[in-house]
Amino acid sequence: MEKQEILRNIPRVDDVINAARHDDGLKNVSYATLAECVRNVLDSIRKDVLSGKITAEVTVGYAADMAVRAAREAGRHNLRAVINATGVVLHTNLGRAVLPPSVAENIKQVAMQYNTLEYSLDEGGRGSRHDHVESLICKLTGAEAAMAVNNNAAAVMLMLAAVGKDREIIVSRGELVEIGGSFRVPEIMSMSGARLKEVGTTNKTNPGDYKNAVNENTAALLKVHTSNFKLVGFCDDVKIEEMVAIGKAAGLPVLYDVGSGLMVDGALLGIQNEPSAKDALAAGADVVCFSGDKLLGGPQAGILAGKKKYIDMMKKHQFARVVRIDKLTLAALEATLRIYLDGDRAMKEIPTLANLAADKTDLRVRAKKLLAALPSMPDKFTAAVKASESQVGGGSAPGEMLPSFVVQITPVAISAAEAEKRLRECETPVIARIHQDKLLLDPRTIFDSQYKEVAKAVGKVFG
Ligand SMILES: *Cc1c(COP(=O)(O)O)cnc(C)c1O
């Protein structure tokens, strides 16, 4: 067919819009967006005709399909749900902790209505946003006072600024950690206005190192949990109990960044060596801080708990306004903490805890169920249940692997890397793991309700 004739017969904008507009996938796409997509599609078709890429008549249906695809893409949220098949429970890139339904419901209630964010129903006037979680945190950790801020990095900064500005804070060289590429203890300290007094060496710090560093400018001793790495071999740190004794003798507060917010017995989660805020406070730490969205399993937040004298200094500090927690996070945090009032409920309802606690027997059953849900396409891929290991992630429990069972997929005609990429491009993206040129789907982080969707994605990828 002649180019001119094909061009003359290119469908009209209105006809393509009419053919496309009733597509189910376009419910959240405005008419204007669809119209723009149609115009763009017709433009590119016109170019393809001129360049000779298209040599036959273009139908309305063809143009409408292209426009629908483009409009769906345009209407899709950037921040959206994915299926985490990696087995990494606290995957920082995938949003760390997944919230329980009751917590999500509480966010919704607070979000859609006026609320008591800074209002006291007793007084009929101004209240404090700290009140909503303070007594819960105190109850769960044994602290005298508490507050929550935007994240743990902010909590550390506020703590150091309030207690140590223009003075020295002593910290072990073995604990000058970097977490997640953007949180570096030395840098946070210098931003806080406190001066870092490093003691000990990378692998060994002893009580004498702290004692010798104390002088009239010292404001506090700081301990930082080395969340995301492990020192092994010839190494020593000073336990919090010993630091508390040194602090007491010198009349100095001891601050402790415990990192993960573990609130249940770590053994229940298959985790060793994670400090808890409660234990740290019981050991005499004056202030502890930790994340809301690591082993606590709640929203992104930073929690500070400890002696009222110091927490009050932090509440009054100017930084507190800069790093303050927003109402939706607070709604989520309060609901999460309330679940912890009943420990058994926490293990069942909080996905982070349930996923970590899942044992091998349980995971084998789930892997078999997932395998059974997958389409059978022996000429495209083979699949089997295999023993494997999953990670805690989120800079918690470094080097500790959780025994697991996975569904291992061996593609026939494409590489595992290609299959992994295609899974990511599905309507509901599935994020999988590759190991030795096989694709692994780890049921530890795939919710039961997602098996169908995973099966659909696998069918599409190999179809
Ligand atoms: C994760 C972590 C932080 C940073 O916490 P965010 O909530 O991610 O800001 C700080 N300190 C320690 C020890 C951590 O493990």
The ligand as a Gaussian input file, in Angstrom:
#p B3LYP/6-31G(d) Opt

LIG

0 1
 C       18.867000       1.233000      61.064000
 C       19.676000       1.928000      62.052000
 C       19.677000       3.329000      62.109000
 C       18.876000       4.162000      61.154000
 O       17.532000       3.951000      61.395000
 P       16.412000       4.521000      60.372000
 O       15.130000       4.246000      61.084000
 O       16.593000       3.746000      59.126000
 O       16.670000       5.956000      60.194000
 C       20.435000       3.934000      63.065000
 N       21.178000       3.218000      63.928000
 C       21.193000       1.870000      63.920000
 C       22.047000       1.137000      64.905000
 C       20.439000       1.177000      62.985000
 O       20.456000      -0.159000      62.967000

